[in-house]
C-alpha cells in the first residue's frame, strides 16, 4: 500500500510541475512579469536619484567642514602670533627695567 502512496505523490508532483510550467509561461503571467519589471526599473531610477542627492549633500557637508577647520586653524595661528607678540613685549619691558 505504501508503494502506491509514493507513486501517487510522484505522479501528483509531475502533474503539478507540468501545469506549473504552463501557468508560468502563459500570456497573463508574462504580462505580470512585465509590469513587475517596469516597477523595479522605476524604483531603480528613484534610488539613483536619491543616491545622487545624498552624495551631493555629503560633498557639501565635507566642504563646509573643511572650511570650518581652515578658519579655526587660521584663528589659532593668529592667536599664537598675538601671544608671541605679548611675550616679546613683556620681555622687552623686563629687559628695559634692568
C-alpha positions as CSV (number, residue, x, y, z in Angstrom):
1,X,0.0,0.0,0.0
2,X,2.8,2.4,0.8
3,X,4.3,1.8,-2.6
4,X,1.1,3.2,-4.2
5,X,1.2,6.2,-2.0
6,X,4.7,7.1,-3.1
7,X,3.8,6.5,-6.8
8,X,0.7,8.8,-6.3
9,X,2.9,11.5,-4.8
10,X,5.3,11.3,-7.7
11,X,2.6,11.4,-10.3
12,X,0.9,14.3,-8.5
13,X,4.2,16.2,-8.4
14,X,4.7,15.6,-12.1
15,X,1.3,16.9,-13.0
16,X,1.7,19.9,-10.7
17,X,5.1,20.7,-12.3
18,X,3.7,20.3,-15.8
19,X,0.8,22.6,-15.2
20,X,3.0,25.0,-13.2
21,X,5.3,25.5,-16.2
22,X,2.3,26.1,-18.4
23,X,0.9,28.7,-16.0
24,X,4.2,30.4,-15.6
25,X,4.6,30.6,-19.4
26,X,1.1,32.0,-20.0
27,X,0.4,35.3,-21.6
28,X,-1.1,36.6,-18.3
29,X,2.0,35.6,-16.4
30,X,4.2,37.3,-18.9
31,X,2.1,40.5,-18.6
32,X,2.6,40.3,-14.8
33,X,6.3,39.8,-15.2
34,X,6.5,42.8,-17.5
35,X,4.6,45.0,-15.0
36,X,6.8,43.9,-12.2
37,X,10.0,44.6,-14.2
38,X,8.7,48.0,-15.1
39,X,8.1,48.8,-11.4
40,X,11.6,47.6,-10.5
41,X,13.1,49.9,-13.2
42,X,11.1,52.8,-11.8
43,X,12.3,52.0,-8.4
44,X,15.9,51.8,-9.6
45,X,15.6,55.3,-11.2
46,X,14.3,56.7,-7.9
47,X,17.1,55.0,-5.9
48,X,19.7,56.5,-8.3
49,X,18.2,60.0,-7.8
50,X,18.1,59.6,-4.1
51,X,21.7,58.4,-4.1
52,X,22.8,61.4,-6.2
53,X,21.1,63.8,-3.7
54,X,22.7,62.2,-0.8
55,X,26.1,62.2,-2.4
56,X,25.8,65.9,-3.2
57,X,24.7,66.7,0.3
58,X,27.7,64.7,1.7
59,X,30.1,66.6,-0.5
60,X,28.6,69.9,0.6
61,X,28.9,68.9,4.3
62,X,32.5,67.8,3.7
63,X,33.4,71.1,2.0
64,X,31.8,73.2,4.8
65,X,33.7,71.1,7.4
66,X,37.0,71.7,5.7
67,X,36.2,75.4,5.6
68,X,35.4,75.4,9.3
69,X,38.7,73.6,10.1
70,X,40.7,76.0,7.9
71,X,39.1,79.0,9.7
72,X,39.9,77.5,13.1
73,X,43.5,76.9,12.1
74,X,43.9,80.5,10.9
75,X,42.3,81.8,14.1
76,X,44.7,79.6,16.1
77,X,47.7,80.9,14.2
78,X,46.6,84.5,14.8
79,X,46.2,83.8,18.5
80,X,49.6,82.2,18.6
81,X,51.2,85.3,16.9
82,X,49.4,87.6,19.3
83,X,50.6,85.6,22.3
84,X,54.1,85.6,20.9
85,X,54.0,89.4,20.4
86,X,52.7,89.8,24.0
87,X,55.6,87.6,25.3
88,X,58.1,89.6,23.3
89,X,56.6,92.9,24.6
90,X,56.8,91.7,28.1
91,X,60.4,90.5,27.7
92,X,61.3,94.0,26.2
93,X,59.7,95.7,29.2
94,X,61.6,93.4,31.6
95,X,64.8,94.0,29.7
96,X,64.2,97.7,29.7
97,X,63.8,97.7,33.5
98,X,67.1,96.0,34.2
